[in-house]
């Protein structure tokens, strides 16, 4: 009985997958030292990255608050100027004759 091209493709795919799986573990473990599997340096780096992200978030929040306060002050000033200008235009100043 002859095999179809689909069956050959399945076997080649299976062979490549098995070889890749074996090679992954082989290259991970060959010349491995105990220090390669120590999670403490990675945990230290991750905590440093998380701390720096928190610092950046705090700076961004401070900048957002300062910008909001500045824009609120400008809006209040502009509203006061607008009200003053409207009052100047609408208040009668004397005899309309």
GICORLIN-V626185 format. One line per field, one symbol per residue. psi: psi as a letter, one per 20 degrees, with the letter a starting at -180 (. if undefined). A space follows every 10 residues. Layout:
psi->???
This chain:
psi->pqqrhghghg hggggggggg gghghghhip kqrhhhjoig hhhgghhhgg ghhhghhggh gggggggggg hgghggghgg hgggghghhi ppibpj.
